[in-house]
């Protein structure tokens, strides 16, 4: 997961052998310009970049798609209507409401992609993120929306919505994730989850997760630098830190 916004870190991760890389505009300080540069540098590597837009917003989605992002994640989707709104934002009229600017945009390589306006939807993968109790309850309906390709579960916000703030591995939260998995798979769609704890990630993989976010650049740097301090500065504070 790329939260830092650095194209160098994005390129380092892109060459790691991992399957996919999340460029995050929701929680990271990523601008349109930094997302563009990261998309450009990772294009040379066999990794799938996904851009998480800051919100289920038509303008934000349009701008990220025009940058050339082909895989986007829309956060905080809690109903089928919200999922349909996300789908509409990725489609040109009359199927949707995406603004038409392909002649000016990297998405169509400045009008060098033949037929982009007529088949633009085939160039876009949409993942919606379920991360609260209402979304879990509506998971089957959300996943069934035509145009939703995948569902991504966010246990952190889900835990908060269930009154378990900071307890992503609480049995109640894990059960809600499992119920979401079952509902999404029943709809014939792929389902993933955010799980930075290796044991939690493996447990979700064992329960059928199709894709998992297993680390974030800033978190990996924080933990690695703390380990160096603990090893080489014995007097350093070694108190347990609450990790994401």
C-alpha positions as a Markdown table, in Angstrom:
| # | Residue | x | y | z |
|---|---|---|---|---|
| 1 | Unk | 0.0 | 0.0 | 0.0 |
| 2 | Unk | 1.5 | 3.3 | -1.1 |
| 3 | Unk | 0.6 | 6.1 | 1.4 |
| 4 | Unk | 3.8 | 8.1 | 1.3 |
| 5 | Unk | 3.3 | 9.4 | -2.2 |
| 6 | Unk | 6.9 | 8.8 | -3.2 |
| 7 | Unk | 7.5 | 7.6 | -6.8 |
| 8 | Unk | 10.8 | 6.1 | -5.6 |
| 9 | Unk | 9.0 | 4.0 | -3.0 |
| 10 | Unk | 6.4 | 3.1 | -5.5 |
| 11 | Unk | 9.0 | 1.9 | -8.0 |
| 12 | Unk | 10.8 | -0.1 | -5.2 |
| 13 | Unk | 7.6 | -1.9 | -4.3 |
| 14 | Unk | 6.7 | -2.4 | -8.0 |
| 15 | Unk | 9.8 | -4.4 | -8.6 |
| 16 | Unk | 9.4 | -6.5 | -5.4 |
| 17 | Unk | 7.5 | -9.4 | -7.0 |
| 18 | Unk | 4.2 | -8.5 | -5.3 |
| 19 | Unk | 1.0 | -8.9 | -7.3 |
| 20 | Unk | -0.6 | -5.5 | -6.7 |
| 21 | Unk | 0.1 | -2.0 | -5.3 |
| 22 | Unk | -2.4 | 0.3 | -3.8 |
| 23 | Unk | -1.8 | 4.0 | -4.4 |
| 24 | Unk | -3.9 | 5.7 | -1.7 |
| 25 | Unk | -5.5 | 9.1 | -2.0 |
| 26 | Unk | -7.9 | 8.5 | 0.9 |
| 27 | Unk | -5.5 | 8.3 | 3.8 |
| 28 | Unk | -2.2 | 9.3 | 2.1 |
| 29 | Unk | -1.0 | 12.7 | 1.0 |
| 30 | Unk | -1.3 | 11.8 | -2.7 |
| 31 | Unk | -2.3 | 14.5 | -5.1 |
| 32 | Unk | -3.3 | 14.0 | -8.7 |
| 33 | Unk | 0.3 | 14.9 | -9.8 |
| 34 | Unk | 1.9 | 12.4 | -7.4 |
| 35 | Unk | -0.6 | 9.6 | -8.5 |
| 36 | Unk | 0.3 | 10.4 | -12.1 |
| 37 | Unk | 4.0 | 10.0 | -11.5 |
| 38 | Unk | 3.5 | 6.8 | -9.6 |
| 39 | Unk | 1.4 | 5.3 | -12.3 |
| 40 | Unk | 4.1 | 6.2 | -14.8 |
| 41 | Unk | 7.0 | 4.7 | -12.9 |
| 42 | Unk | 5.2 | 1.4 | -12.0 |
| 43 | Unk | 4.0 | 0.9 | -15.6 |
| 44 | Unk | 7.4 | -0.6 | -16.4 |
| 45 | Unk | 6.9 | -3.5 | -13.9 |
| 46 | Unk | 4.6 | -6.6 | -13.8 |
| 47 | Unk | 2.4 | -5.3 | -11.0 |
| 48 | Unk | -1.2 | -4.1 | -11.0 |
| 49 | Unk | -1.6 | -0.6 | -9.5 |
| 50 | Unk | -4.9 | 0.2 | -7.9 |
| 51 | Unk | -5.7 | 3.8 | -7.0 |
| 52 | Unk | -8.0 | 4.4 | -4.0 |
| 53 | Unk | -9.9 | 7.6 | -4.6 |
| 54 | Unk | -10.6 | 9.9 | -1.6 |
| 55 | Unk | -14.3 | 9.4 | -1.7 |
| 56 | Unk | -17.2 | 8.1 | -3.8 |
| 57 | Unk | -17.2 | 11.4 | -5.8 |
| 58 | Unk | -17.9 | 11.7 | -9.5 |
| 59 | Unk | -15.3 | 14.4 | -10.0 |
| 60 | Unk | -12.5 | 12.6 | -8.1 |
| 61 | Unk | -13.2 | 9.4 | -10.0 |
| 62 | Unk | -13.2 | 11.2 | -13.3 |
| 63 | Unk | -9.9 | 12.9 | -12.6 |
| 64 | Unk | -8.2 | 9.7 | -11.5 |
| 65 | Unk | -9.5 | 7.8 | -14.5 |
| 66 | Unk | -8.3 | 10.5 | -16.9 |
| 67 | Unk | -4.8 | 10.2 | -15.4 |
| 68 | Unk | -4.8 | 6.7 | -16.8 |
| 69 | Unk | -5.7 | 4.6 | -13.7 |
| 70 | Unk | -7.4 | 1.5 | -14.9 |
| 71 | Unk | -8.1 | 0.0 | -11.5 |
| 72 | Unk | -9.7 | 2.1 | -8.8 |
| 73 | Unk | -11.0 | 1.4 | -5.3 |
| 74 | Unk | -13.9 | 3.5 | -4.0 |
| 75 | Unk | -14.1 | 3.6 | -0.2 |
| 76 | Unk | -17.0 | 3.6 | 2.2 |
| 77 | Unk | -19.6 | 2.0 | 0.0 |
| 78 | Unk | -22.5 | 1.0 | 2.2 |
| 79 | Unk | -25.4 | 0.3 | -0.1 |
| 80 | Unk | -26.3 | -0.8 | -3.6 |
| 81 | Unk | -27.2 | 2.7 | -4.5 |
| 82 | Unk | -23.8 | 4.0 | -3.5 |
| 83 | Unk | -22.2 | 1.2 | -5.6 |
| 84 | Unk | -24.3 | 2.1 | -8.6 |
| 85 | Unk | -23.2 | 5.7 | -8.2 |
| 86 | Unk | -19.5 | 4.6 | -8.3 |
| 87 | Unk | -20.2 | 2.5 | -11.4 |
| 88 | Unk | -21.9 | 5.5 | -13.1 |
| 89 | Unk | -18.9 | 7.6 | -12.4 |
| 90 | Unk | -16.7 | 5.2 | -14.4 |
| 91 | Unk | -19.0 | 5.1 | -17.4 |
| 92 | Unk | -19.6 | 7.6 | -20.2 |
| 93 | Unk | -23.2 | 8.7 | -21.0 |
| 94 | Unk | -25.7 | 7.3 | -21.6 |
| 95 | Unk | -24.5 | 4.4 | -19.3 |
| 96 | Unk | -23.0 | 6.8 | -16.7 |
| 97 | Unk | -22.0 | 10.3 | -15.9 |
| 98 | Unk | -18.2 | 10.3 | -16.5 |
| 99 | Unk | -17.1 | 13.6 | -18.0 |
| 100 | Unk | -15.8 | 13.3 | -21.6 |
| 101 | Unk | -12.2 | 14.5 | -21.9 |
| 102 | Unk | -10.4 | 11.6 | -23.5 |
| 103 | Unk | -8.7 | 13.8 | -26.1 |
| 104 | Unk | -6.9 | 15.6 | -23.3 |
| 105 | Unk | -6.3 | 12.6 | -21.1 |
| 106 | Unk | -3.6 | 10.0 | -20.5 |
| 107 | Unk | -6.4 | 7.4 | -20.2 |
| 108 | Unk | -7.0 | 7.4 | -23.9 |
| 109 | Unk | -3.4 | 8.3 | -24.6 |
| 110 | Unk | -4.6 | 11.7 | -25.9 |
| 111 | Unk | -7.0 | 10.1 | -28.5 |
| 112 | Unk | -4.5 | 7.5 | -29.6 |
| 113 | Unk | -6.6 | 4.6 | -28.2 |
| 114 | Unk | -9.1 | 3.8 | -31.0 |
| 115 | Unk | -12.6 | 3.5 | -29.8 |
| 116 | Unk | -11.9 | 4.6 | -26.3 |
| 117 | Unk | -15.2 | 6.6 | -25.9 |
| 118 | Unk | -17.3 | 3.6 | -27.0 |
| 119 | Unk | -15.5 | 1.0 | -25.0 |
| 120 | Unk | -13.9 | 3.0 | -22.1 |
| 121 | Unk | -15.6 | 0.8 | -19.5 |
| 122 | Unk | -13.6 | -2.2 | -20.7 |
| 123 | Unk | -10.4 | -0.3 | -19.7 |
| 124 | Unk | -11.6 | 0.2 | -16.1 |
| 125 | Unk | -11.8 | -2.2 | -13.1 |
| 126 | Unk | -13.9 | -1.0 | -10.2 |
| 127 | Unk | -13.5 | -2.3 | -6.6 |
| 128 | Unk | -15.8 | -1.0 | -3.9 |
| 129 | Unk | -14.8 | -1.0 | -0.3 |
| 130 | Unk | -17.1 | -2.2 | 2.4 |
| 131 | Unk | -16.1 | -0.9 | 5.8 |
| 132 | Unk | -19.0 | -0.5 | 8.1 |
| 133 | Unk | -21.9 | -2.5 | 9.5 |
| 134 | Unk | -24.4 | -1.2 | 6.9 |
| 135 | Unk | -22.1 | -2.3 | 4.1 |
| 136 | Unk | -21.8 | -5.8 | 5.6 |
| 137 | Unk | -25.5 | -6.1 | 5.8 |
| 138 | Unk | -25.9 | -5.0 | 2.2 |
| 139 | Unk | -22.8 | -6.9 | 0.9 |
| 140 | Unk | -24.8 | -9.3 | -1.3 |
| 141 | Unk | -26.7 | -6.4 | -3.0 |
| 142 | Unk | -23.5 | -4.3 | -3.4 |
| 143 | Unk | -21.6 | -7.2 | -5.0 |
| 144 | Unk | -24.5 | -7.9 | -7.4 |
| 145 | Unk | -24.4 | -4.4 | -8.9 |
| 146 | Unk | -23.5 | -4.7 | -12.6 |
| 147 | Unk | -20.1 | -2.9 | -13.0 |
| 148 | Unk | -18.7 | -3.8 | -9.6 |
| 149 | Unk | -15.8 | -6.1 | -10.3 |
| 150 | Unk | -14.5 | -6.7 | -6.8 |
| 151 | Unk | -15.2 | -5.9 | -3.2 |
| 152 | Unk | -12.5 | -4.9 | -0.7 |
| 153 | Unk | -13.2 | -5.2 | 3.1 |
| 154 | Unk | -11.7 | -2.6 | 5.5 |
| 155 | Unk | -11.5 | -4.1 | 9.0 |
| 156 | Unk | -10.2 | -0.9 | 10.6 |
| 157 | Unk | -13.3 | 1.2 | 9.9 |
| 158 | Unk | -15.5 | -1.8 | 10.2 |
| 159 | Unk | -14.2 | -2.4 | 13.7 |
| 160 | Unk | -14.9 | 1.3 | 14.6 |
| 161 | Unk | -18.5 | 1.0 | 13.2 |
| 162 | Unk | -19.1 | -2.0 | 15.4 |
| 163 | Unk | -17.9 | -0.3 | 18.5 |
| 164 | Unk | -14.5 | -2.1 | 18.4 |
| 165 | Unk | -12.2 | 0.8 | 17.5 |
| 166 | Unk | -8.7 | -0.4 | 17.0 |
| 167 | Unk | -9.7 | -4.1 | 17.4 |
| 168 | Unk | -9.5 | -5.3 | 13.8 |
| 169 | Unk | -9.0 | -8.9 | 14.9 |
| 170 | Unk | -11.8 | -9.0 | 17.4 |
| 171 | Unk | -14.0 | -12.0 | 16.8 |
| 172 | Unk | -17.1 | -9.8 | 16.0 |
| 173 | Unk | -15.1 | -8.0 | 13.4 |
| 174 | Unk | -13.6 | -11.1 | 11.9 |
| 175 | Unk | -17.1 | -12.7 | 11.7 |
| 176 | Unk | -18.4 | -9.6 | 9.9 |
| 177 | Unk | -15.5 | -9.9 | 7.4 |
| 178 | Unk | -16.3 | -13.6 | 6.9 |
| 179 | Unk | -19.9 | -12.9 | 6.3 |
| 180 | Unk | -19.0 | -10.3 | 3.7 |
| 181 | Unk | -16.7 | -12.8 | 2.0 |
| 182 | Unk | -19.6 | -15.3 | 1.8 |
| 183 | Unk | -22.0 | -12.7 | 0.4 |
| 184 | Unk | -19.6 | -11.4 | -2.2 |
| 185 | Unk | -18.6 | -14.9 | -3.4 |
| 186 | Unk | -22.2 | -15.9 | -3.7 |
| 187 | Unk | -22.7 | -13.0 | -6.1 |
| 188 | Unk | -19.8 | -14.4 | -8.2 |
| 189 | Unk | -17.4 | -11.5 | -7.5 |
| 190 | Unk | -13.9 | -11.5 | -6.1 |
| 191 | Unk | -13.3 | -10.3 | -2.5 |
| 192 | Unk | -10.3 | -9.0 | -0.7 |
| 193 | Unk | -9.3 | -7.6 | 2.6 |
| 194 | Unk | -6.9 | -5.3 | 4.4 |
| 195 | Unk | -4.8 | -7.2 | 6.9 |
| 196 | Unk | -1.3 | -6.0 | 7.9 |
| 197 | Unk | -0.9 | -8.6 | 10.6 |
| 198 | Unk | 0.6 | -11.7 | 8.9 |
| 199 | Unk | -1.4 | -14.1 | 11.0 |
| 200 | Unk | -4.6 | -12.3 | 10.2 |
| 201 | Unk | -3.7 | -12.1 | 6.5 |
| 202 | Unk | -3.0 | -15.8 | 6.3 |
| 203 | Unk | -6.3 | -16.6 | 8.2 |
| 204 | Unk | -8.2 | -14.6 | 5.6 |
| 205 | Unk | -6.4 | -16.2 | 2.7 |
| 206 | Unk | -7.3 | -19.6 | 4.3 |
| 207 | Unk | -11.0 | -18.4 | 4.3 |
| 208 | Unk | -10.9 | -17.7 | 0.6 |
| 209 | Unk | -9.7 | -14.1 | 0.2 |
| 210 | Unk | -8.8 | -13.5 | -3.4 |
| 211 | Unk | -6.4 | -10.6 | -2.7 |
| 212 | Unk | -5.0 | -9.1 | 0.5 |
| 213 | Unk | -3.3 | -5.8 | 1.3 |
| 214 | Unk | -0.4 | -7.1 | 3.6 |
| 215 | Unk | 1.6 | -3.9 | 4.2 |
| 216 | Unk | 2.0 | -0.2 | 3.9 |
| 217 | Unk | 5.2 | 1.7 | 3.0 |
| 218 | Unk | 5.0 | 4.0 | 6.0 |
| 219 | Unk | 4.2 | 1.2 | 8.4 |
| 220 | Unk | 7.0 | -0.9 | 7.1 |
| 221 | Unk | 9.5 | 2.0 | 7.4 |
| 222 | Unk | 8.2 | 2.8 | 10.9 |
| 223 | Unk | 8.6 | -0.8 | 12.2 |
| 224 | Unk | 12.0 | -1.3 | 10.5 |
| 225 | Unk | 13.4 | 1.9 | 11.9 |
| 226 | Unk | 12.1 | 1.1 | 15.3 |
| 227 | Unk | 13.8 | -2.3 | 15.1 |
| 228 | Unk | 17.1 | -0.6 | 14.2 |
| 229 | Unk | 16.7 | 1.7 | 17.2 |
| 230 | Unk | 16.0 | -1.2 | 19.5 |
| 231 | Unk | 19.0 | -3.1 | 18.3 |
| 232 | Unk | 21.6 | -0.4 | 18.2 |
| 233 | Unk | 20.4 | 2.1 | 20.8 |
| 234 | Unk | 19.8 | -0.1 | 23.9 |
| 235 | Unk | 18.7 | 2.9 | 26.0 |
| 236 | Unk | 15.9 | 3.7 | 23.5 |
| 237 | Unk | 12.4 | 3.5 | 24.5 |
| 238 | Unk | 11.3 | -0.1 | 23.8 |
| 239 | Unk | 7.7 | 0.3 | 25.0 |
| 240 | Unk | 5.1 | -1.5 | 23.0 |
| 241 | Unk | 3.7 | 0.6 | 20.3 |
| 242 | Unk | 0.2 | 0.3 | 18.9 |
| 243 | Unk | 0.7 | -0.8 | 15.3 |
| 244 | Unk | -1.8 | -0.2 | 12.5 |
